């Protein structure tokens, strides 16, 4: 067996909100940002221990990650 790390596959596009949150809880994250829509279609945003500027920085990093196919 080689010495490569075993990695988890990305979250499924079929996850429910509860499944996605459970997956995040298992990752033991230090800081999080939750972005979603409620049942009325309103935007919902919550974060832990970060300012709006830090939240914007995180979303820009996530945007870059998505635009480059999931690589940093």
N, C-alpha and C positions, 0 to 999 in steps of 0.2 A: 504494500500500500504506500502511496506517496505521501508527502508531508503537506499537501495543500489543505487549506481550511475547508471545512464543510460549511456551505452557506445555505440560508433559507431562500426559497424562491420568493419573488415579489408577491404582494397581496393579490388575491384574485379580484378580477373586475366584477365578480358576482358576490362579493362579501356584502352582508348586511352591515348596517352601522354598528350593531352590537358585536359582530364578528371582527370587524376592523378594530374596534376599541379593545376587545379581548386580546387580539394579536399585539397591539401596542403595549398593553399591560404586561404581557409576557416578555417584552423586550427590555424591561427595567430601564426606561429612558430617564435621563436627568432633567430634561426640559421638553415641553411639548407645546404644539399649537394645534387646536382642533378647529377645522373649518368645515362647515356643512350647511345644509338647508333644512329648515324645519318643514313640517307638513303643510304649511301655508306658503312655502316657497321663499321665506325670508332667510337671509344670510345669518348664520350663527358663527361667532368667533370667540374662542376662549384660549388663553395661554397660561403657562406657568412661569413665574419668575422672570418675565421679560417686559421691556418697554415696547411701545409701538414701533420705535425705530429698530429694536432688535427683532421684533416680529416681522417687520418688512424685510430685514436682511435675511431671515430664515426663509421667507417665502421666495425671495429672489434666488437663494441657493436651491430651493426645491424646483423653481422654474428652470434653472440651468440644468439640474439633474434630469428633469423631464425632457428638455429639449435635446439633450445629448444621449438619450437612450438609456438613462439610468446609471451613467458613470459620472464621477465627480471631476 
